[in-house]
């Protein structure tokens, strides 16, 4: 993956991918999904290791972040 940090080895790392291939990890994202002046939408992805951060705590903190962002909206939560 060509990341914002240069060529990046994805072996053994959790990642986000779509039909065009990998585009993000907890360490770096690809140049393809970089936020630019014309960007109108963005995702907030929280990588939460199981057993380290509880679901309720994560929900509370992420809810606070979204509440502080006037244009944010919560999509896809279960």
HTML snippet that shows the backbone in 3Dmol.js (N, CA, C, O; Angstrom):
<script src="https://3Dmol.org/build/3Dmol-min.js"></script>
<div id="view" style="width:600px;height:400px;position:relative"></div>
<script>
const pdb = `
ATOM      1  N   UNK A   1       0.854  -1.173   0.000  1.00  0.00           N
ATOM      2  CA  UNK A   1       0.000   0.000   0.000  1.00  0.00           C
ATOM      3  C   UNK A   1       0.898   1.233   0.000  1.00  0.00           C
ATOM      4  O   UNK A   1       1.857   1.313   0.767  1.00  0.00           O
ATOM      5  N   UNK A   2       0.582   2.179  -0.855  1.00  0.00           N
ATOM      6  CA  UNK A   2       1.283   3.463  -0.842  1.00  0.00           C
ATOM      7  C   UNK A   2       0.602   4.330   0.210  1.00  0.00           C
ATOM      8  O   UNK A   2      -0.480   4.873  -0.015  1.00  0.00           O
ATOM      9  N   UNK A   3       1.252   4.449   1.353  1.00  0.00           N
ATOM     10  CA  UNK A   3       0.663   5.182   2.469  1.00  0.00           C
ATOM     11  C   UNK A   3       1.186   6.609   2.507  1.00  0.00           C
ATOM     12  O   UNK A   3       2.070   6.982   1.736  1.00  0.00           O
ATOM     13  N   UNK A   4       0.629   7.396   3.412  1.00  0.00           N
ATOM     14  CA  UNK A   4       1.104   8.761   3.612  1.00  0.00           C
ATOM     15  C   UNK A   4       2.511   8.761   4.209  1.00  0.00           C
ATOM     16  O   UNK A   4       3.146   9.811   4.306  1.00  0.00           O
ATOM     17  N   UNK A   5       2.994   7.594   4.605  1.00  0.00           N
ATOM     18  CA  UNK A   5       4.355   7.441   5.139  1.00  0.00           C
ATOM     19  C   UNK A   5       5.263   6.750   4.137  1.00  0.00           C
ATOM     20  O   UNK A   5       6.373   6.351   4.490  1.00  0.00           O
ATOM     21  N   UNK A   6       4.817   6.597   2.889  1.00  0.00           N
ATOM     22  CA  UNK A   6       5.589   5.893   1.874  1.00  0.00           C
ATOM     23  C   UNK A   6       5.081   4.470   1.708  1.00  0.00           C
ATOM     24  O   UNK A   6       3.981   4.144   2.153  1.00  0.00           O
ATOM     25  N   UNK A   7       5.881   3.624   1.069  1.00  0.00           N
ATOM     26  CA  UNK A   7       5.488   2.233   0.877  1.00  0.00           C
ATOM     27  C   UNK A   7       5.365   1.571   2.248  1.00  0.00           C
ATOM     28  O   UNK A   7       6.247   1.725   3.093  1.00  0.00           O
ATOM     29  N   UNK A   8       4.278   0.836   2.471  1.00  0.00           N
ATOM     30  CA  UNK A   8       3.989   0.301   3.802  1.00  0.00           C
ATOM     31  C   UNK A   8       3.597  -1.161   3.689  1.00  0.00           C
ATOM     32  O   UNK A   8       2.679  -1.504   2.943  1.00  0.00           O
ATOM     33  N   UNK A   9       4.285  -2.024   4.422  1.00  0.00           N
ATOM     34  CA  UNK A   9       4.016  -3.456   4.438  1.00  0.00           C
ATOM     35  C   UNK A   9       2.798  -3.746   5.314  1.00  0.00           C
ATOM     36  O   UNK A   9       2.786  -3.406   6.497  1.00  0.00           O
ATOM     37  N   UNK A  10       1.785  -4.368   4.740  1.00  0.00           N
ATOM     38  CA  UNK A  10       0.540  -4.644   5.464  1.00  0.00           C
ATOM     39  C   UNK A  10       0.520  -6.008   6.142  1.00  0.00           C
ATOM     40  O   UNK A  10      -0.458  -6.342   6.811  1.00  0.00           O
ATOM     41  N   UNK A  11       1.560  -6.792   5.990  1.00  0.00           N
ATOM     42  CA  UNK A  11       1.590  -8.148   6.547  1.00  0.00           C
ATOM     43  C   UNK A  11       1.285  -8.153   8.044  1.00  0.00           C
ATOM     44  O   UNK A  11       1.961  -7.491   8.832  1.00  0.00           O
ATOM     45  N   UNK A  12       0.251  -8.914   8.421  1.00  0.00           N
ATOM     46  CA  UNK A  12      -0.081  -9.111   9.819  1.00  0.00           C
ATOM     47  C   UNK A  12      -0.744  -7.932  10.517  1.00  0.00           C
ATOM     48  O   UNK A  12      -0.928  -7.965  11.734  1.00  0.00           O
ATOM     49  N   UNK A  13      -1.104  -6.894   9.776  1.00  0.00           N
ATOM     50  CA  UNK A  13      -1.713  -5.708  10.395  1.00  0.00           C
ATOM     51  C   UNK A  13      -3.213  -5.682  10.127  1.00  0.00           C
ATOM     52  O   UNK A  13      -3.658  -6.075   9.048  1.00  0.00           O
ATOM     53  N   UNK A  14      -3.999  -5.219  11.106  1.00  0.00           N
ATOM     54  CA  UNK A  14      -5.425  -5.020  10.811  1.00  0.00           C
ATOM     55  C   UNK A  14      -5.533  -3.900   9.774  1.00  0.00           C
ATOM     56  O   UNK A  14      -4.753  -2.948   9.798  1.00  0.00           O
ATOM     57  N   UNK A  15      -6.493  -4.019   8.876  1.00  0.00           N
ATOM     58  CA  UNK A  15      -6.606  -2.992   7.851  1.00  0.00           C
ATOM     59  C   UNK A  15      -8.038  -2.807   7.382  1.00  0.00           C
ATOM     60  O   UNK A  15      -8.906  -3.651   7.606  1.00  0.00           O
ATOM     61  N   UNK A  16      -8.252  -1.698   6.738  1.00  0.00           N
ATOM     62  CA  UNK A  16      -9.511  -1.389   6.069  1.00  0.00           C
ATOM     63  C   UNK A  16      -9.278  -1.532   4.576  1.00  0.00           C
ATOM     64  O   UNK A  16      -8.230  -1.134   4.068  1.00  0.00           O
ATOM     65  N   UNK A  17     -10.260  -2.104   3.862  1.00  0.00           N
ATOM     66  CA  UNK A  17     -10.121  -2.285   2.424  1.00  0.00           C
ATOM     67  C   UNK A  17     -11.488  -2.155   1.762  1.00  0.00           C
ATOM     68  O   UNK A  17     -12.523  -2.374   2.390  1.00  0.00           O
ATOM     69  N   UNK A  18     -11.469  -1.797   0.496  1.00  0.00           N
ATOM     70  CA  UNK A  18     -12.683  -1.759  -0.306  1.00  0.00           C
ATOM     71  C   UNK A  18     -12.401  -2.441  -1.630  1.00  0.00           C
ATOM     72  O   UNK A  18     -11.391  -3.134  -1.760  1.00  0.00           O
ATOM     73  N   UNK A  19     -13.271  -2.263  -2.617  1.00  0.00           N
ATOM     74  CA  UNK A  19     -13.098  -2.943  -3.898  1.00  0.00           C
ATOM     75  C   UNK A  19     -11.802  -2.533  -4.622  1.00  0.00           C
ATOM     76  O   UNK A  19     -11.345  -3.246  -5.515  1.00  0.00           O
ATOM     77  N   UNK A  20     -11.215  -1.403  -4.246  1.00  0.00           N
ATOM     78  CA  UNK A  20      -9.960  -0.962  -4.862  1.00  0.00           C
ATOM     79  C   UNK A  20      -8.732  -1.463  -4.095  1.00  0.00           C
ATOM     80  O   UNK A  20      -7.601  -1.281  -4.546  1.00  0.00           O
ATOM     81  N   UNK A  21      -8.951  -2.087  -2.948  1.00  0.00           N
ATOM     82  CA  UNK A  21      -7.850  -2.622  -2.160  1.00  0.00           C
ATOM     83  C   UNK A  21      -7.714  -1.957  -0.805  1.00  0.00           C
ATOM     84  O   UNK A  21      -8.571  -1.163  -0.418  1.00  0.00           O
ATOM     85  N   UNK A  22      -6.643  -2.271  -0.074  1.00  0.00           N
ATOM     86  CA  UNK A  22      -6.417  -1.705   1.262  1.00  0.00           C
ATOM     87  C   UNK A  22      -6.268  -0.185   1.215  1.00  0.00           C
ATOM     88  O   UNK A  22      -5.695   0.369   0.276  1.00  0.00           O
ATOM     89  N   UNK A  23      -6.796   0.479   2.248  1.00  0.00           N
ATOM     90  CA  UNK A  23      -6.646   1.938   2.292  1.00  0.00           C
ATOM     91  C   UNK A  23      -6.358   2.490   3.676  1.00  0.00           C
ATOM     92  O   UNK A  23      -6.172   3.699   3.814  1.00  0.00           O
ATOM     93  N   UNK A  24      -6.312   1.662   4.698  1.00  0.00           N
ATOM     94  CA  UNK A  24      -6.037   2.203   6.021  1.00  0.00           C
ATOM     95  C   UNK A  24      -5.651   1.145   7.024  1.00  0.00           C
ATOM     96  O   UNK A  24      -6.074  -0.007   6.928  1.00  0.00           O
ATOM     97  N   UNK A  25      -4.837   1.549   7.999  1.00  0.00           N
ATOM     98  CA  UNK A  25      -4.442   0.714   9.129  1.00  0.00           C
ATOM     99  C   UNK A  25      -4.464   1.607  10.372  1.00  0.00           C
ATOM    100  O   UNK A  25      -4.632   2.821  10.250  1.00  0.00           O
ATOM    101  N   UNK A  26      -4.298   1.030  11.561  1.00  0.00           N
ATOM    102  CA  UNK A  26      -4.221   1.881  12.751  1.00  0.00           C
ATOM    103  C   UNK A  26      -2.972   2.777  12.751  1.00  0.00           C
ATOM    104  O   UNK A  26      -2.887   3.722  13.534  1.00  0.00           O
ATOM    105  N   UNK A  27      -2.013   2.480  11.877  1.00  0.00           N
ATOM    106  CA  UNK A  27      -0.752   3.212  11.856  1.00  0.00           C
ATOM    107  C   UNK A  27      -0.742   4.322  10.818  1.00  0.00           C
ATOM    108  O   UNK A  27      -0.247   5.416  11.089  1.00  0.00           O
ATOM    109  N   UNK A  28      -1.283   4.058   9.630  1.00  0.00           N
ATOM    110  CA  UNK A  28      -1.279   5.043   8.550  1.00  0.00           C
ATOM    111  C   UNK A  28      -2.407   4.743   7.572  1.00  0.00           C
ATOM    112  O   UNK A  28      -2.957   3.641   7.563  1.00  0.00           O
ATOM    113  N   UNK A  29      -2.739   5.709   6.766  1.00  0.00           N
ATOM    114  CA  UNK A  29      -3.745   5.541   5.714  1.00  0.00           C
ATOM    115  C   UNK A  29      -3.082   5.739   4.361  1.00  0.00           C
ATOM    116  O   UNK A  29      -1.961   6.239   4.270  1.00  0.00           O
ATOM    117  N   UNK A  30      -3.794   5.337   3.309  1.00  0.00           N
ATOM    118  CA  UNK A  30      -3.223   5.457   1.973  1.00  0.00           C
ATOM    119  C   UNK A  30      -3.392   6.872   1.434  1.00  0.00           C
ATOM    120  O   UNK A  30      -4.248   7.634   1.883  1.00  0.00           O
ATOM    121  N   UNK A  31      -2.565   7.192   0.473  1.00  0.00           N
ATOM    122  CA  UNK A  31      -2.682   8.477  -0.217  1.00  0.00           C
ATOM    123  C   UNK A  31      -4.062   8.602  -0.864  1.00  0.00           C
ATOM    124  O   UNK A  31      -4.595   9.704  -0.990  1.00  0.00           O
ATOM    125  N   UNK A  32      -4.637   7.470  -1.273  1.00  0.00           N
ATOM    126  CA  UNK A  32      -5.931   7.461  -1.969  1.00  0.00           C
ATOM    127  C   UNK A  32      -7.057   8.049  -1.120  1.00  0.00           C
ATOM    128  O   UNK A  32      -7.991   8.637  -1.666  1.00  0.00           O
ATOM    129  N   UNK A  33      -6.987   7.904   0.191  1.00  0.00           N
ATOM    130  CA  UNK A  33      -8.085   8.384   1.046  1.00  0.00           C
ATOM    131  C   UNK A  33      -7.690   9.599   1.887  1.00  0.00           C
ATOM    132  O   UNK A  33      -8.356   9.925   2.870  1.00  0.00           O
ATOM    133  N   UNK A  34      -6.634  10.246   1.507  1.00  0.00           N
ATOM    134  CA  UNK A  34      -6.159  11.433   2.224  1.00  0.00           C
ATOM    135  C   UNK A  34      -7.221  12.541   2.194  1.00  0.00           C
ATOM    136  O   UNK A  34      -7.861  12.756   1.165  1.00  0.00           O
ATOM    137  N   UNK A  35      -7.406  13.238   3.311  1.00  0.00           N
ATOM    138  CA  UNK A  35      -8.330  14.372   3.368  1.00  0.00           C
ATOM    139  C   UNK A  35      -7.697  15.539   2.619  1.00  0.00           C
ATOM    140  O   UNK A  35      -6.559  15.928   2.882  1.00  0.00           O
ATOM    141  N   UNK A  36      -8.460  16.081   1.686  1.00  0.00           N
ATOM    142  CA  UNK A  36      -7.984  17.173   0.830  1.00  0.00           C
ATOM    143  C   UNK A  36      -8.974  18.339   0.900  1.00  0.00           C
ATOM    144  O   UNK A  36     -10.060  18.178   1.459  1.00  0.00           O
ATOM    145  N   UNK A  37      -8.635  19.493   0.356  1.00  0.00           N
ATOM    146  CA  UNK A  37      -9.551  20.646   0.411  1.00  0.00           C
ATOM    147  C   UNK A  37     -10.950  20.367  -0.158  1.00  0.00           C
ATOM    148  O   UNK A  37     -11.929  20.952   0.305  1.00  0.00           O
ATOM    149  N   UNK A  38     -11.051  19.485  -1.150  1.00  0.00           N
ATOM    150  CA  UNK A  38     -12.355  19.186  -1.747  1.00  0.00           C
ATOM    151  C   UNK A  38     -13.099  18.039  -1.043  1.00  0.00           C
ATOM    152  O   UNK A  38     -14.190  17.665  -1.473  1.00  0.00           O
ATOM    153  N   UNK A  39     -12.531  17.481   0.020  1.00  0.00           N
ATOM    154  CA  UNK A  39     -13.177  16.386   0.752  1.00  0.00           C
ATOM    155  C   UNK A  39     -14.471  16.872   1.392  1.00  0.00           C
ATOM    156  O   UNK A  39     -14.490  17.910   2.053  1.00  0.00           O
ATOM    157  N   UNK A  40     -15.556  16.118   1.194  1.00  0.00           N
ATOM    158  CA  UNK A  40     -16.847  16.486   1.777  1.00  0.00           C
ATOM    159  C   UNK A  40     -17.338  15.478   2.803  1.00  0.00           C
ATOM    160  O   UNK A  40     -18.266  15.768   3.559  1.00  0.00           O
ATOM    161  N   UNK A  41     -16.728  14.295   2.841  1.00  0.00           N
ATOM    162  CA  UNK A  41     -17.119  13.272   3.809  1.00  0.00           C
ATOM    163  C   UNK A  41     -15.865  12.585   4.342  1.00  0.00           C
ATOM    164  O   UNK A  41     -14.852  12.489   3.650  1.00  0.00           O
ATOM    165  N   UNK A  42     -15.950  12.112   5.575  1.00  0.00           N
ATOM    166  CA  UNK A  42     -14.837  11.384   6.184  1.00  0.00           C
ATOM    167  C   UNK A  42     -15.382  10.363   7.167  1.00  0.00           C
ATOM    168  O   UNK A  42     -16.503  10.496   7.657  1.00  0.00           O
ATOM    169  N   UNK A  43     -14.592   9.356   7.450  1.00  0.00           N
ATOM    170  CA  UNK A  43     -14.937   8.348   8.453  1.00  0.00           C
ATOM    171  C   UNK A  43     -14.069   8.549   9.681  1.00  0.00           C
ATOM    172  O   UNK A  43     -12.927   8.999   9.591  1.00  0.00           O
ATOM    173  N   UNK A  44     -14.626   8.212  10.811  1.00  0.00           N
ATOM    174  CA  UNK A  44     -13.849   8.085  12.042  1.00  0.00           C
ATOM    175  C   UNK A  44     -13.877   6.597  12.378  1.00  0.00           C
ATOM    176  O   UNK A  44     -14.932   6.047  12.693  1.00  0.00           O
ATOM    177  N   UNK A  45     -12.733   5.958  12.310  1.00  0.00           N
ATOM    178  CA  UNK A  45     -12.628   4.531  12.611  1.00  0.00           C
ATOM    179  C   UNK A  45     -11.831   4.383  13.893  1.00  0.00           C
ATOM    180  O   UNK A  45     -10.716   4.891  14.002  1.00  0.00           O
ATOM    181  N   UNK A  46     -12.402   3.690  14.857  1.00  0.00           N
ATOM    182  CA  UNK A  46     -11.716   3.455  16.132  1.00  0.00           C
ATOM    183  C   UNK A  46     -11.294   1.990  16.186  1.00  0.00           C
ATOM    184  O   UNK A  46     -12.139   1.095  16.181  1.00  0.00           O
ATOM    185  N   UNK A  47     -10.010   1.755  16.237  1.00  0.00           N
ATOM    186  CA  UNK A  47      -9.474   0.408  16.400  1.00  0.00           C
ATOM    187  C   UNK A  47      -9.380   0.156  17.900  1.00  0.00           C
ATOM    188  O   UNK A  47      -8.587   0.797  18.590  1.00  0.00           O
ATOM    189  N   UNK A  48     -10.178  -0.769  18.404  1.00  0.00           N
ATOM    190  CA  UNK A  48     -10.247  -1.011  19.839  1.00  0.00           C
ATOM    191  C   UNK A  48      -9.884  -2.470  20.138  1.00  0.00           C
ATOM    192  O   UNK A  48     -10.676  -3.372  19.867  1.00  0.00           O
ATOM    193  N   UNK A  49      -8.705  -2.701  20.689  1.00  0.00           N
ATOM    194  CA  UNK A  49      -8.321  -4.074  21.022  1.00  0.00           C
ATOM    195  C   UNK A  49      -9.310  -4.684  22.018  1.00  0.00           C
ATOM    196  O   UNK A  49      -9.661  -4.059  23.018  1.00  0.00           O
ATOM    197  N   UNK A  50      -9.746  -5.888  21.737  1.00  0.00           N
ATOM    198  CA  UNK A  50     -10.695  -6.584  22.603  1.00  0.00           C
ATOM    199  C   UNK A  50     -10.139  -6.694  24.017  1.00  0.00           C
ATOM    200  O   UNK A  50      -8.987  -7.079  24.216  1.00  0.00           O
ATOM    201  N   UNK A  51     -10.970  -6.353  24.992  1.00  0.00           N
ATOM    202  CA  UNK A  51     -10.589  -6.482  26.393  1.00  0.00           C
ATOM    203  C   UNK A  51      -9.795  -5.317  26.954  1.00  0.00           C
ATOM    204  O   UNK A  51      -9.517  -5.289  28.153  1.00  0.00           O
ATOM    205  N   UNK A  52      -9.419  -4.344  26.112  1.00  0.00           N
ATOM    206  CA  UNK A  52      -8.640  -3.207  26.586  1.00  0.00           C
ATOM    207  C   UNK A  52      -9.547  -2.011  26.872  1.00  0.00           C
ATOM    208  O   UNK A  52      -9.389  -1.334  27.888  1.00  0.00           O
ATOM    209  N   UNK A  53     -10.483  -1.761  25.985  1.00  0.00           N
ATOM    210  CA  UNK A  53     -11.443  -0.666  26.151  1.00  0.00           C
ATOM    211  C   UNK A  53     -12.835  -1.269  26.077  1.00  0.00           C
ATOM    212  O   UNK A  53     -13.174  -1.953  25.111  1.00  0.00           O
ATOM    213  N   UNK A  54     -13.633  -1.015  27.090  1.00  0.00           N
ATOM    214  CA  UNK A  54     -14.987  -1.548  27.119  1.00  0.00           C
ATOM    215  C   UNK A  54     -15.891  -0.865  26.098  1.00  0.00           C
ATOM    216  O   UNK A  54     -15.674   0.292  25.738  1.00  0.00           O
ATOM    217  N   UNK A  55     -16.893  -1.586  25.642  1.00  0.00           N
ATOM    218  CA  UNK A  55     -17.818  -1.062  24.635  1.00  0.00           C
ATOM    219  C   UNK A  55     -18.524   0.202  25.118  1.00  0.00           C
ATOM    220  O   UNK A  55     -18.680   1.146  24.344  1.00  0.00           O
ATOM    221  N   UNK A  56     -18.951   0.241  26.373  1.00  0.00           N
ATOM    222  CA  UNK A  56     -19.660   1.409  26.898  1.00  0.00           C
ATOM    223  C   UNK A  56     -18.743   2.624  26.947  1.00  0.00           C
ATOM    224  O   UNK A  56     -19.153   3.726  26.582  1.00  0.00           O
ATOM    225  N   UNK A  57     -17.513   2.432  27.391  1.00  0.00           N
ATOM    226  CA  UNK A  57     -16.545   3.532  27.440  1.00  0.00           C
ATOM    227  C   UNK A  57     -16.276   4.059  26.032  1.00  0.00           C
ATOM    228  O   UNK A  57     -16.280   5.270  25.808  1.00  0.00           O
ATOM    229  N   UNK A  58     -16.045   3.160  25.095  1.00  0.00           N
ATOM    230  CA  UNK A  58     -15.785   3.570  23.710  1.00  0.00           C
ATOM    231  C   UNK A  58     -16.979   4.328  23.146  1.00  0.00           C
ATOM    232  O   UNK A  58     -16.809   5.356  22.490  1.00  0.00           O
ATOM    233  N   UNK A  59     -18.175   3.832  23.394  1.00  0.00           N
ATOM    234  CA  UNK A  59     -19.385   4.491  22.909  1.00  0.00           C
ATOM    235  C   UNK A  59     -19.520   5.900  23.485  1.00  0.00           C
ATOM    236  O   UNK A  59     -19.866   6.835  22.764  1.00  0.00           O
ATOM    237  N   UNK A  60     -19.250   6.052  24.769  1.00  0.00           N
ATOM    238  CA  UNK A  60     -19.346   7.358  25.426  1.00  0.00           C
ATOM    239  C   UNK A  60     -18.335   8.344  24.842  1.00  0.00           C
ATOM    240  O   UNK A  60     -18.686   9.479  24.522  1.00  0.00           O
ATOM    241  N   UNK A  61     -17.091   7.912  24.705  1.00  0.00           N
ATOM    242  CA  UNK A  61     -16.043   8.800  24.190  1.00  0.00           C
ATOM    243  C   UNK A  61     -16.308   9.161  22.732  1.00  0.00           C
ATOM    244  O   UNK A  61     -16.205  10.328  22.355  1.00  0.00           O
ATOM    245  N   UNK A  62     -16.643   8.180  21.922  1.00  0.00           N
ATOM    246  CA  UNK A  62     -16.919   8.476  20.514  1.00  0.00           C
ATOM    247  C   UNK A  62     -18.158   9.352  20.373  1.00  0.00           C
ATOM    248  O   UNK A  62     -18.198  10.228  19.509  1.00  0.00           O
ATOM    249  N   UNK A  63     -19.164   9.129  21.206  1.00  0.00           N
ATOM    250  CA  UNK A  63     -20.354   9.989  21.195  1.00  0.00           C
ATOM    251  C   UNK A  63     -20.001  11.430  21.528  1.00  0.00           C
ATOM    252  O   UNK A  63     -20.540  12.357  20.923  1.00  0.00           O
ATOM    253  N   UNK A  64     -19.106  11.626  22.479  1.00  0.00           N
ATOM    254  CA  UNK A  64     -18.662  12.978  22.835  1.00  0.00           C
ATOM    255  C   UNK A  64     -17.935  13.645  21.679  1.00  0.00           C
ATOM    256  O   UNK A  64     -18.139  14.829  21.412  1.00  0.00           O
ATOM    257  N   UNK A  65     -17.091  12.891  20.995  1.00  0.00           N
ATOM    258  CA  UNK A  65     -16.384  13.436  19.831  1.00  0.00           C
ATOM    259  C   UNK A  65     -17.357  13.853  18.735  1.00  0.00           C
ATOM    260  O   UNK A  65     -17.220  14.926  18.147  1.00  0.00           O
ATOM    261  N   UNK A  66     -18.331  13.005  18.468  1.00  0.00           N
ATOM    262  CA  UNK A  66     -19.322  13.322  17.440  1.00  0.00           C
ATOM    263  C   UNK A  66     -20.178  14.516  17.838  1.00  0.00           C
ATOM    264  O   UNK A  66     -20.523  15.337  16.988  1.00  0.00           O
ATOM    265  N   UNK A  67     -20.525  14.625  19.113  1.00  0.00           N
ATOM    266  CA  UNK A  67     -21.323  15.751  19.586  1.00  0.00           C
ATOM    267  C   UNK A  67     -20.561  17.068  19.456  1.00  0.00           C
ATOM    268  O   UNK A  67     -21.162  18.121  19.242  1.00  0.00           O
ATOM    269  N   UNK A  68     -19.239  17.004  19.587  1.00  0.00           N
ATOM    270  CA  UNK A  68     -18.422  18.214  19.495  1.00  0.00           C
ATOM    271  C   UNK A  68     -18.207  18.653  18.053  1.00  0.00           C
ATOM    272  O   UNK A  68     -17.783  19.784  17.815  1.00  0.00           O
ATOM    273  N   UNK A  69     -18.486  17.794  17.098  1.00  0.00           N
ATOM    274  CA  UNK A  69     -18.315  18.120  15.684  1.00  0.00           C
ATOM    275  C   UNK A  69     -19.680  18.454  15.096  1.00  0.00           C
ATOM    276  O   UNK A  69     -20.479  17.545  14.872  1.00  0.00           O
ATOM    277  N   UNK A  70     -19.973  19.710  14.842  1.00  0.00           N
ATOM    278  CA  UNK A  70     -21.312  20.108  14.423  1.00  0.00           C
ATOM    279  C   UNK A  70     -21.789  19.479  13.118  1.00  0.00           C
ATOM    280  O   UNK A  70     -22.997  19.381  12.902  1.00  0.00           O
ATOM    281  N   UNK A  71     -20.890  19.053  12.247  1.00  0.00           N
ATOM    282  CA  UNK A  71     -21.332  18.454  10.992  1.00  0.00           C
ATOM    283  C   UNK A  71     -21.302  16.935  11.011  1.00  0.00           C
ATOM    284  O   UNK A  71     -21.659  16.296  10.021  1.00  0.00           O
ATOM    285  N   UNK A  72     -20.883  16.352  12.121  1.00  0.00           N
ATOM    286  CA  UNK A  72     -20.783  14.895  12.207  1.00  0.00           C
ATOM    287  C   UNK A  72     -22.146  14.251  12.357  1.00  0.00           C
ATOM    288  O   UNK A  72     -23.067  14.826  12.937  1.00  0.00           O
ATOM    289  N   UNK A  73     -22.255  13.059  11.827  1.00  0.00           N
ATOM    290  CA  UNK A  73     -23.452  12.252  12.056  1.00  0.00           C
ATOM    291  C   UNK A  73     -23.011  10.804  12.191  1.00  0.00           C
ATOM    292  O   UNK A  73     -22.053  10.365  11.554  1.00  0.00           O
ATOM    293  N   UNK A  74     -23.719  10.083  13.022  1.00  0.00           N
ATOM    294  CA  UNK A  74     -23.389   8.703  13.310  1.00  0.00           C
ATOM    295  C   UNK A  74     -24.056   7.810  12.274  1.00  0.00           C
ATOM    296  O   UNK A  74     -25.273   7.869  12.100  1.00  0.00           O
ATOM    297  N   UNK A  75     -23.280   6.991  11.589  1.00  0.00           N
ATOM    298  CA  UNK A  75     -23.796   6.111  10.546  1.00  0.00           C
ATOM    299  C   UNK A  75     -23.317   4.698  10.806  1.00  0.00           C
ATOM    300  O   UNK A  75     -22.153   4.480  11.143  1.00  0.00           O
ATOM    301  N   UNK A  76     -24.209   3.744  10.652  1.00  0.00           N
ATOM    302  CA  UNK A  76     -23.811   2.356  10.670  1.00  0.00           C
ATOM    303  C   UNK A  76     -23.576   1.740  12.027  1.00  0.00           C
ATOM    304  O   UNK A  76     -22.952   0.682  12.103  1.00  0.00           O
ATOM    305  N   UNK A  77     -24.038   2.339  13.096  1.00  0.00           N
ATOM    306  CA  UNK A  77     -23.851   1.738  14.418  1.00  0.00           C
ATOM    307  C   UNK A  77     -24.925   0.705  14.684  1.00  0.00           C
ATOM    308  O   UNK A  77     -26.062   0.810  14.224  1.00  0.00           O
ATOM    309  N   UNK A  78     -24.526  -0.281  15.434  1.00  0.00           N
ATOM    310  CA  UNK A  78     -25.495  -1.315  15.810  1.00  0.00           C
ATOM    311  C   UNK A  78     -25.819  -1.202  17.273  1.00  0.00           C
ATOM    312  O   UNK A  78     -26.618  -1.983  17.790  1.00  0.00           O
TER     313      UNK A  78
END
`;
const viewer = $3Dmol.createViewer("view");
viewer.addModel(pdb, "pdb");
viewer.setStyle({}, {cartoon: {color: "spectrum"}});
viewer.zoomTo();
viewer.render();
</script>
